[in-house]
Amino acid sequence: LGRLDGDTAVSRHSYLAALKAAGAVCSAVDQLVAGRARAAFCAVRPPGHHAGPGGVVPNDNDPHGSHGFCLLSNIAIGAAYAMHVHRHAGVKRVAILDFDVHHGNGTQACVANV
């Protein structure tokens, strides 16, 4: 067990948990594109909206950045997955709605150049 920052503890199982969380989002994308679901909500842990493309994303309010419990940007992974894997089905754009109480700076950094 270790710490990435004051908020984010990790164990030897953390990476696998993060992969499963991102995989759940990709599975939801598959279900939606196939028409087997009309909507999806993935309540996964660890969350992901503070994980940037290179890890921590500093900002004006926090010049050192924080992992904020996040290891992988699940929604950015899901968006990229949808636009790549399902491009043949006509997926060209996605909308990301982050309704957390604070800004998803990692998600923004991940999709800034998409």
Backbone as a chain_set.jsonl record, in Angstrom:
{"seq": "LGRLDGDTAVSRHSYLAALKAAGAVCSAVDQLVAGRARAAFCAVRPPGHHAGPGGVVPNDNDPHGSHGFCLLSNIAIGAAYAMHVHRHAGVKRVAILDFDVHHGNGTQACVANV", "coords": {"N": [[0.856, -1.175, 0.0], [0.536, 2.201, -0.827], [0.86, 5.743, -1.429], [-0.319, 8.062, -3.805], [-0.836, 10.701, -3.578], [-2.038, 13.008, -1.057], [-4.725, 12.302, -1.005], [-5.026, 9.924, -2.403], [-4.742, 6.658, -2.043], [-3.041, 3.642, -2.862], [-2.933, 0.179, -3.785], [-1.628, -3.129, -4.385], [-3.639, -4.065, -5.951], [-4.87, -1.955, -7.159], [-4.397, -1.071, -9.838], [-5.573, -3.095, -11.399], [-8.228, -2.8, -10.547], [-8.726, -0.246, -11.574], [-8.481, -0.76, -14.321], [-10.68, -2.475, -14.656], [-12.753, -0.708, -14.073], [-12.544, 1.148, -16.197], [-12.989, -0.675, -18.236], [-15.654, -1.351, -17.749], [-16.937, 0.959, -18.569], [-16.32, 0.931, -21.32], [-17.672, -1.419, -22.015], [-20.291, -0.587, -21.536], [-20.516, 1.314, -23.574], [-20.404, -0.41, -25.802], [-22.848, -1.803, -25.416], [-24.695, 0.268, -25.734], [-24.223, 1.177, -28.399], [-24.854, -1.13, -29.796], [-27.538, -1.183, -29.434], [-28.674, -2.493, -27.327], [-29.082, -1.208, -25.016], [-30.544, 1.822, -23.838], [-29.593, 3.842, -22.34], [-26.829, 4.531, -20.158], [-25.17, 4.286, -17.04], [-22.299, 4.398, -15.3], [-21.278, 3.601, -12.322], [-18.475, 3.58, -11.118], [-15.476, 2.639, -9.366], [-11.996, 2.993, -9.082], [-12.769, 6.533, -9.467], [-12.434, 8.771, -12.288], [-12.084, 11.411, -13.261], [-10.057, 13.215, -12.599], [-7.713, 12.256, -13.55], [-5.231, 12.828, -15.766], [-3.783, 12.878, -19.134], [-1.106, 12.359, -18.664], [-1.063, 11.73, -16.027], [-1.166, 13.476, -13.04], [-2.888, 16.604, -13.14], [-2.086, 19.798, -12.955], [-3.514, 22.944, -11.818], [-4.781, 26.359, -11.646], [-5.91, 26.634, -9.089], [-4.707, 24.573, -7.731], [-1.589, 24.171, -7.876], [0.136, 21.97, -7.753], [-1.401, 19.863, -8.424], [-3.689, 17.048, -8.16], [-4.395, 13.64, -7.623], [-6.876, 12.955, -6.807], [-8.179, 10.539, -6.051], [-8.199, 9.266, -8.474], [-7.146, 7.122, -11.139], [-7.194, 6.261, -13.858], [-8.585, 7.946, -16.656], [-11.63, 7.291, -16.937], [-13.966, 8.083, -18.409], [-12.9, 9.519, -20.546], [-11.449, 7.496, -21.751], [-13.589, 5.832, -22.464], [-14.909, 7.527, -24.289], [-12.963, 7.829, -26.323], [-12.757, 5.159, -27.052], [-15.356, 4.675, -28.037], [-15.378, 6.396, -30.29], [-13.357, 5.295, -31.825], [-13.531, 2.372, -31.952], [-16.192, 2.062, -32.668], [-16.527, 3.599, -34.92], [-17.283, 2.761, -37.451], [-19.96, 2.412, -37.095], [-20.9, 4.886, -37.173], [-20.217, 6.623, -35.121], [-18.993, 9.63, -34.428], [-18.674, 11.808, -32.831], [-18.767, 12.578, -29.341], [-20.506, 13.375, -26.328], [-19.55, 14.596, -23.21], [-20.622, 14.568, -19.99], [-19.988, 15.84, -16.982], [-20.966, 15.697, -13.828], [-20.042, 16.153, -11.291], [-19.243, 17.775, -8.17], [-17.078, 19.395, -8.492], [-14.652, 20.545, -10.917], [-13.73, 18.441, -13.661], [-10.784, 18.198, -14.295], [-8.85, 16.438, -15.303], [-10.212, 14.92, -17.248], [-10.834, 16.971, -19.049], [-8.227, 17.686, -19.876], [-7.475, 15.321, -21.134], [-9.17, 15.163, -23.371], [-8.745, 17.468, -24.739], [-7.463, 17.815, -27.227], [-8.882, 16.338, -29.021]], "CA": [[0.0, 0.0, 0.0], [1.267, 3.452, -0.903], [0.047, 6.926, -1.713], [0.061, 8.908, -4.93], [-0.91, 12.029, -2.972], [-2.742, 12.964, 0.218], [-6.06, 11.728, -1.172], [-5.094, 8.72, -3.221], [-4.0, 5.48, -1.612], [-3.037, 2.569, -3.851], [-2.456, -1.127, -3.345], [-1.229, -3.943, -5.531], [-4.85, -4.357, -6.733], [-5.45, -0.713, -7.671], [-4.351, -0.99, -11.302], [-6.604, -3.992, -11.918], [-9.523, -2.152, -10.291], [-8.853, 0.855, -12.538], [-8.75, -1.366, -15.635], [-12.065, -2.974, -14.655], [-13.634, 0.463, -14.14], [-12.515, 1.616, -17.588], [-13.635, -1.717, -19.038], [-17.103, -1.244, -17.568], [-17.375, 2.068, -19.43], [-16.268, 0.447, -22.707], [-18.767, -2.376, -22.16], [-21.528, 0.201, -21.651], [-20.51, 1.868, -24.938], [-20.792, -1.505, -26.7], [-24.279, -2.065, -25.236], [-25.438, 1.386, -26.312], [-24.085, 1.173, -29.854], [-25.557, -2.314, -30.304], [-28.969, -1.02, -29.237], [-29.143, -3.327, -26.211], [-29.379, -0.293, -23.906], [-30.859, 3.186, -24.276], [-28.817, 4.747, -21.493], [-25.893, 3.825, -19.281], [-24.528, 5.039, -15.967], [-21.284, 3.507, -14.72], [-20.838, 4.052, -10.999], [-17.276, 2.769, -10.933], [-14.376, 3.112, -8.532], [-11.8, 4.404, -8.786], [-13.298, 7.473, -10.438], [-11.367, 9.074, -13.239], [-12.077, 12.718, -13.908], [-8.856, 14.003, -12.294], [-6.559, 11.612, -14.178], [-4.92, 13.409, -17.071], [-3.067, 11.994, -20.053], [0.183, 12.001, -18.088], [-1.223, 11.616, -14.58], [-1.685, 14.652, -12.336], [-3.114, 17.807, -13.932], [-2.109, 20.99, -12.097], [-4.349, 24.047, -12.273], [-4.569, 27.588, -10.883], [-6.289, 26.409, -7.693], [-3.843, 23.538, -7.156], [-0.435, 24.122, -8.778], [0.785, 20.664, -7.716], [-2.347, 18.881, -8.929], [-4.109, 15.984, -7.257], [-4.985, 12.482, -8.279], [-8.287, 12.945, -6.423], [-8.616, 9.145, -6.05], [-8.326, 8.81, -9.855], [-5.989, 6.475, -11.75], [-7.391, 6.343, -15.309], [-9.733, 8.789, -17.006], [-12.59, 6.32, -17.474], [-14.872, 8.642, -19.414], [-12.106, 9.836, -21.733], [-11.186, 6.201, -22.378], [-14.839, 5.42, -23.097], [-15.166, 8.386, -25.452], [-12.017, 7.442, -27.372], [-13.164, 3.822, -27.465], [-16.558, 4.806, -28.878], [-15.066, 7.026, -31.578], [-12.458, 4.442, -32.6], [-14.053, 1.028, -32.169], [-17.528, 2.112, -33.28], [-16.58, 4.604, -35.985], [-18.027, 2.165, -38.557], [-21.386, 2.543, -36.778], [-21.238, 6.297, -37.308], [-19.858, 7.428, -33.955], [-17.976, 10.613, -34.807], [-18.534, 12.742, -31.715], [-19.413, 12.185, -28.099], [-20.673, 14.44, -25.334], [-19.186, 14.167, -21.863], [-21.282, 15.349, -18.954], [-19.386, 15.589, -15.671], [-21.84, 16.411, -12.9], [-19.459, 16.178, -9.959], [-19.301, 19.094, -7.539], [-15.941, 20.19, -8.94], [-14.226, 20.394, -12.312], [-13.002, 17.251, -14.089], [-9.627, 18.733, -15.017], [-8.179, 15.365, -16.026], [-11.003, 14.634, -18.448], [-10.626, 18.084, -19.975], [-6.882, 17.572, -20.429], [-7.428, 14.149, -22.015], [-9.923, 15.356, -24.612], [-8.484, 18.828, -25.259], [-7.01, 17.812, -28.617], [-9.621, 15.321, -29.787]], "C": [[0.896, 1.229, 0.0], [0.308, 4.59, -1.18], [0.586, 7.645, -2.929], [0.052, 10.373, -4.511], [-1.699, 11.895, -1.673], [-4.109, 12.314, 0.162], [-6.041, 10.285, -1.659], [-4.159, 7.62, -2.739], [-4.091, 4.423, -2.707], [-2.516, 1.288, -3.203], [-2.042, -1.906, -4.586], [-2.423, -4.288, -6.425], [-5.43, -3.114, -7.416], [-5.478, -0.652, -9.194], [-5.415, -1.894, -11.926], [-7.991, -3.403, -11.702], [-9.759, -1.026, -11.289], [-9.143, 0.316, -13.938], [-10.181, -1.876, -15.728], [-13.066, -1.822, -14.73], [-13.696, 0.997, -15.565], [-13.187, 0.602, -18.511], [-15.145, -1.695, -18.919], [-17.666, -0.137, -18.455], [-17.372, 1.617, -20.89], [-17.37, -0.571, -22.981], [-20.103, -1.65, -22.3], [-21.634, 0.829, -23.04], [-20.956, 0.789, -25.927], [-22.292, -1.775, -26.628], [-25.129, -0.972, -25.885], [-25.406, 1.355, -27.837], [-24.833, -0.002, -30.473], [-27.067, -2.212, -30.143], [-29.532, -1.878, -28.122], [-29.434, -2.498, -24.966], [-29.66, 1.082, -24.493], [-30.068, 4.223, -23.503], [-27.888, 3.902, -20.638], [-25.357, 4.792, -18.237], [-23.569, 4.07, -15.297], [-20.784, 4.108, -13.412], [-19.639, 3.204, -10.605], [-16.283, 3.447, -9.991], [-13.13, 2.398, -8.991], [-12.404, 5.296, -9.863], [-12.181, 7.874, -11.403], [-11.207, 10.506, -13.673], [-10.928, 13.645, -13.506], [-7.606, 13.405, -12.929], [-6.355, 12.185, -15.574], [-4.135, 12.447, -17.939], [-1.698, 11.561, -19.536], [0.133, 11.85, -16.584], [-1.856, 12.861, -13.997], [-1.805, 15.839, -13.291], [-3.152, 18.997, -12.985], [-3.049, 22.048, -12.673], [-4.104, 25.254, -11.371], [-4.876, 27.409, -9.4], [-5.375, 25.41, -6.981], [-2.624, 23.355, -8.063], [0.328, 22.798, -8.775], [-0.11, 19.576, -8.289], [-2.677, 17.836, -7.882], [-4.644, 14.838, -8.084], [-6.466, 12.375, -7.937], [-8.908, 11.566, -6.464], [-8.616, 8.521, -7.44], [-7.032, 8.202, -10.38], [-6.04, 6.539, -13.267], [-8.618, 7.205, -15.577], [-10.776, 7.935, -17.718], [-13.451, 6.895, -18.588], [-14.128, 9.038, -20.681], [-11.751, 8.554, -22.486], [-12.436, 5.714, -23.103], [-15.163, 6.23, -24.337], [-14.249, 8.014, -26.614], [-12.368, 6.067, -27.928], [-14.366, 3.904, -28.409], [-16.212, 5.346, -30.258], [-14.143, 6.161, -32.432], [-13.105, 3.105, -32.955], [-15.384, 1.056, -32.921], [-17.644, 3.193, -34.358], [-17.357, 4.08, -37.197], [-19.536, 2.258, -38.339], [-21.818, 4.006, -36.798], [-20.917, 7.154, -36.1], [-18.699, 8.34, -34.355], [-17.689, 11.597, -33.686], [-19.213, 12.149, -30.491], [-19.556, 13.425, -27.226], [-20.326, 13.854, -23.97], [-19.838, 15.119, -20.879], [-20.706, 14.934, -17.608], [-20.184, 16.387, -14.652], [-21.348, 16.334, -11.465], [-19.474, 17.617, -9.442], [-18.134, 19.991, -7.963], [-15.485, 19.731, -10.317], [-13.447, 19.111, -12.558], [-11.803, 17.644, -14.933], [-8.872, 17.656, -15.795], [-8.904, 15.016, -17.307], [-10.784, 15.723, -19.479], [-9.258, 17.989, -20.644], [-6.777, 16.412, -21.427], [-8.094, 14.407, -23.359], [-9.664, 16.703, -25.278], [-8.123, 18.837, -26.742], [-7.727, 16.784, -29.473], [-10.548, 16.012, -30.77]], "O": [[1.885, 1.294, 0.73], [-0.91, 4.411, -1.164], [1.796, 7.821, -3.075], [0.828, 11.182, -5.019], [-1.995, 10.781, -1.24], [-4.604, 11.823, 1.176], [-6.949, 9.512, -1.353], [-2.954, 7.646, -2.99], [-5.105, 4.325, -3.398], [-1.773, 1.314, -2.222], [-2.103, -1.392, -5.703], [-2.232, -4.759, -7.546], [-6.392, -3.225, -8.176], [-6.475, -0.228, -9.779], [-6.084, -1.495, -12.88], [-8.844, -3.497, -12.585], [-10.869, -0.869, -11.796], [-9.965, 0.88, -14.66], [-10.827, -1.727, -16.766], [-14.108, -1.944, -15.374], [-14.78, 1.267, -16.082], [-13.875, 0.981, -19.458], [-15.847, -1.989, -19.886], [-18.747, -0.282, -19.024], [-18.323, 1.893, -21.621], [-17.941, -0.583, -24.071], [-20.951, -2.056, -23.094], [-22.719, 0.873, -23.619], [-21.793, 1.047, -26.792], [-22.939, -1.956, -27.659], [-26.153, -1.255, -26.507], [-26.442, 1.491, -28.488], [-25.386, 0.124, -31.566], [-27.802, -3.057, -30.655], [-30.751, -1.982, -27.983], [-29.966, -3.01, -23.981], [-29.089, 1.461, -25.516], [-29.896, 5.353, -23.961], [-28.127, 2.714, -20.421], [-25.121, 5.967, -18.521], [-23.988, 3.033, -14.782], [-19.959, 5.022, -13.413], [-19.766, 2.235, -9.857], [-16.266, 4.67, -9.851], [-13.23, 1.206, -9.283], [-12.541, 4.889, -11.017], [-11.077, 7.337, -11.314], [-10.263, 10.808, -14.402], [-10.835, 14.757, -14.026], [-6.535, 14.005, -12.847], [-7.208, 12.039, -16.45], [-3.852, 11.322, -17.525], [-1.189, 10.511, -19.928], [1.174, 11.843, -15.927], [-2.948, 13.261, -14.402], [-0.94, 16.056, -14.14], [-4.143, 19.192, -12.282], [-3.343, 22.044, -13.869], [-3.306, 25.179, -10.436], [-4.183, 27.967, -8.549], [-5.29, 25.414, -5.753], [-2.625, 22.477, -8.926], [1.092, 22.53, -9.703], [0.365, 18.486, -8.607], [-2.022, 17.752, -6.843], [-5.272, 15.044, -9.123], [-7.232, 11.773, -8.688], [-10.061, 11.429, -6.873], [-8.993, 7.358, -7.584], [-5.946, 8.708, -10.098], [-5.03, 6.841, -13.903], [-9.577, 7.189, -14.806], [-10.801, 7.864, -18.946], [-13.643, 6.243, -19.614], [-14.668, 8.907, -21.78], [-11.753, 8.532, -23.717], [-12.35, 5.236, -24.234], [-15.641, 5.682, -25.33], [-14.699, 7.898, -27.754], [-12.285, 5.84, -29.135], [-14.377, 3.267, -29.462], [-16.684, 4.831, -31.272], [-14.151, 6.289, -33.656], [-13.211, 2.755, -34.13], [-15.664, 0.164, -33.722], [-18.746, 3.646, -34.666], [-18.014, 4.854, -37.894], [-20.305, 2.19, -39.298], [-22.963, 4.327, -36.48], [-21.314, 8.319, -36.06], [-17.58, 7.883, -34.589], [-16.593, 12.153, -33.601], [-20.118, 11.321, -30.602], [-18.815, 14.397, -27.375], [-20.758, 12.755, -23.624], [-19.627, 16.33, -20.935], [-20.914, 13.809, -17.153], [-20.093, 17.614, -14.612], [-22.138, 16.436, -10.527], [-19.694, 18.557, -10.206], [-18.2, 21.21, -7.808], [-15.882, 18.674, -10.807], [-12.597, 18.736, -11.751], [-11.803, 17.448, -16.148], [-8.309, 17.947, -16.85], [-8.271, 14.833, -18.347], [-10.572, 15.433, -20.656], [-9.146, 18.19, -21.854], [-6.079, 16.511, -22.436], [-7.624, 13.913, -24.384], [-10.303, 17.036, -26.276], [-8.454, 19.793, -27.443], [-7.233, 16.401, -30.533], [-11.265, 15.345, -31.516]]}, "num_chains": 1, "name": "protein.A"}
